[in-house]
């Protein structure tokens, strides 16, 4: 991570607490701390991977950046602008620049719309390419960019396979020329053979459009492949942040070690010792990130 | 699609046959004797027997059914036991009054229920939802005849804005007169329908708003209005179509209680009189019509589903 790179997304002390239950008087009685003080930066043009087990809060971080959730505390700066303070109206130009790809390609496409309408929808919202013919042309060229055909324009989502649907989602996210795309487990619902195609396509598109990705996943080998830097989340906190090769070769936090030990080895005879992570003390859980070597941060007491 | 329609129409024939048998059996099993409505205190037993014979009611029940069925195939729905008018004429005579009333009530109910249901679902557990829920619970739990009487008392008797009952003022022949008579029954019926519709639309809206493809619209920067009307509404129409399909039968049977309270000269009040007089040809006629329209309504709903959701079209 060189210093001359421009920070595009700056997340500081992000907290998102969900109210689990309320007492008789409507006061909050139980809180779920899905994200509890997460800070990281993403530089322009890089891919930041976010990994962790289910329920670690990684998707919540993504949804907070998209402002699908109003977060409890903390700031998210995009291109120097603090998004947390903006109302929906001032947020709209940023809504164009920040796009997202969701996990489940079966539920993230409205079944009642054709591909043309689906991909044209963000353009519609932001008032781009208002001319019908022009919009059709743009959508068709986007379809070709993601490896689909012009003939697919008037088909409905149920006529496509999972991989094709995810390509439609990607075309839709790119339709308004975003700078930053939150990929919330974009490949985990796909077949392994299709996963590689989609990931490679995401990399090609990144190079072509100069995109910045936040790549949320639990498939560790795929994350290493696509990410420049990786953050490891555990129980709503970041426990380790490092360049991806550094993280895989030299994990420092016991949870990262446990996570890496869970990567399956494609050899039936190989015996891998699974490490199970259990925090030893409250101090370990409360530890904050410290830089132990350039670019390698870890939360250890 | 054409095959589907043809198949469904063929299916109606055995269905109508079974409906007619069941209905005939129920009328015959019910206690009471239609002949008794002609009996006066100074009649001889022979007179009563003669009336019974003239009406064909002395034959065994199954023979009566076959006679009725034979006549039906010749396009004759029979004659009323009470006023000896052809059943078909009576039904067709009263059909416009009922169909007009029910169609306007259902249309009014749908037009109000869709925005109310969407609002309730989009503001789940907030005050808007609570107010709308309360309205719909009132509509479901307060009997319509009671609500009708309250409205008659308020708008017809106290305020003199609207007529009390009937469909026409005697001697007046204007459309406006009929509309004025129709407002109260229409509002009462619409309230009954809409209370149920709102519940369906609300829960369907809540389900839709949780869908990823709706969530992602917010991320694109779509406003609440855009999300509700462009994405949620189309899917919310599915339960509405189902409900409309089932309401098709109401178009021809009318609302028995509401029509009776307002003395609306429709099929509902015809049915009420027929049941009281054990006038089985009329009861059978109305039941057959109702069954036929219920089937047609469901067929129509099935066709409309395909337009609302393309997934349904391709799996057929």
Boltz contact constraints between the chains, C-beta under 6 A:
constraints:
  - contact:
      token1: [A, 66]
      token2: [B, 219]
      max_distance: 6.0
  - contact:
      token1: [A, 68]
      token2: [B, 218]
      max_distance: 6.0
  - contact:
      token1: [A, 68]
      token2: [B, 219]
      max_distance: 6.0
  - contact:
      token1: [A, 92]
      token2: [B, 221]
      max_distance: 6.0
  - contact:
      token1: [A, 95]
      token2: [B, 221]
      max_distance: 6.0
  - contact:
      token1: [A, 100]
      token2: [B, 219]
      max_distance: 6.0
  - contact:
      token1: [A, 102]
      token2: [B, 212]
      max_distance: 6.0
  - contact:
      token1: [A, 102]
      token2: [B, 216]
      max_distance: 6.0
  - contact:
      token1: [A, 104]
      token2: [B, 212]
      max_distance: 6.0
  - contact:
      token1: [A, 107]
      token2: [B, 211]
      max_distance: 6.0
  - contact:
      token1: [A, 107]
      token2: [B, 212]
      max_distance: 6.0
  - contact:
      token1: [A, 108]
      token2: [B, 212]
      max_distance: 6.0
  - contact:
      token1: [A, 108]
      token2: [B, 213]
      max_distance: 6.0
  - contact:
      token1: [A, 108]
      token2: [B, 216]
      max_distance: 6.0
  - contact:
      token1: [A, 109]
      token2: [B, 213]
      max_distance: 6.0
  - contact:
      token1: [A, 110]
      token2: [B, 213]
      max_distance: 6.0
  - contact:
      token1: [A, 110]
      token2: [B, 231]
      max_distance: 6.0
  - contact:
      token1: [A, 111]
      token2: [B, 311]
      max_distance: 6.0
  - contact:
      token1: [A, 112]
      token2: [B, 234]
      max_distance: 6.0
  - contact:
      token1: [A, 112]
      token2: [B, 309]
      max_distance: 6.0
  - contact:
      token1: [A, 122]
      token2: [B, 220]
      max_distance: 6.0
  - contact:
      token1: [A, 125]
      token2: [B, 220]
      max_distance: 6.0
  - contact:
      token1: [A, 125]
      token2: [B, 221]
      max_distance: 6.0
  - contact:
      token1: [A, 125]
      token2: [B, 222]
      max_distance: 6.0
  - contact:
      token1: [A, 156]
      token2: [B, 310]
      max_distance: 6.0
  - contact:
      token1: [A, 158]
      token2: [B, 311]
      max_distance: 6.0
